[in-house]
Amino acid sequence: MSVELGSDQLFGSDRLRGVTVGLVCNPASIDARFRHVADRLGECGATLGALFGPQHGFRSDVQDNMIETGHGADPLRRVPVYSLYSETREPTADMLRGLDLLVIDLQDVGTRVYTYMYTMANCLRACRAHGLPAVVCDRPNPIGGTAVEGPMLDPAYASFVGQFPIPLRHGMTMGELARLFNEAFGIGADLDVVSVSGWTRSMYGDETGVPWVMPSPNLPTLDSAIVYPGGVLFEGTNLSEGRGTTRPFELVGAPWIDAERLADRLNASGSPAVHFRPAYFEPTFQKHAKQLCGGCQIHVLDRARFRPVRTAIVLVDAFRQAAPDRFGWRPPPYEYEFDKQPIDILYGSNALRRDIEAGASPDAIAESWSEGEAAFTRLRESYLLY
């Protein structure tokens, strides 16, 4: 039996009858029958007034990251399409003019640095500033809602890939995050979250009955999303995180790495949750484009026991030890930040860079997260819906 999404609950009510709606969405904003939310508004007597797209665009057609999208119009639905990854990342008064309600229906992937949650937060800020109510249609967290893992964001390192002090893997849904941001972190919008039904926190995306549609171009599969909470850290290094391949974030490597030797060393730890298969690949774009890279593919054997953030730290340590003279940190700019190191923005502080350079072990680094993980687990309890 399929989970019923927040959009299913909303469209099954009279809440939107006679209302002009702005809709924040992208191609993953579909239901179990592949119907897009923009095409379902008419079912409940609403009028679509404007569309808003997050990073990668309303149509998710911009493949690379950190590429802004322009504003435009939807010729089929005959409404303006506003980019919230452009000269503005928050809806302006002109964009919201004529709307009665802003509905947000975006698929998150359970990782602090994924920007859709901050597009949502910025929309809530705009709604508060301009006196517009907001509705968030909730969706399941595709990597489950039980595990919390990784470092907390230090507010000194806040950016568009981390606005609030939460861990890398937060274990919350978009609706729960909206409540957390709005109440605990003081946005204060007129917010209504429409819950899903039939979802439990232990469920992954392939157990919900909701089809996987790429939420962004470089998360093609649920497998990619499962490794992403840690794999995204490789964006802050000079290693390829697999962008430009068909398995981004599962493939990691560089031109100077002996894949077999690296994988043998990684697998010697004997973790039952993951296997590192030696792999060679040639990215078509981004880092090391058109160069043969050696490295590994991360194969998750037991996703309930798999710790993606710790695994990424193990990999960073292994790649650095394999070629200390070649490993390096990616220089800025990164995601609208021009001074801070990208790895610091992603990790949420300079602690990882400092600890790796000082020779700290992955176990010691992971242990340093425990206090923050426990504090966040207590904080989020008041905002969980399931």
Beta strands, then each sheet from edge to edge (+ up, - down):
strand 1: 20-24
strand 2: 47-53
strand 3: 72-74
strand 4: 79-83
strand 5: 101-104
strand 6: 134-137
strand 7: 149-152
strand 8: 167-169
strand 9: 191-194
strand 10: 251-254
strand 11: 274-281
strand 12: 293-300
sheet 1: 3+ 4- 2- 1- 5- 6- 9-
sheet 2: 7+ 8-
sheet 3: 10+ 12- 11+
end
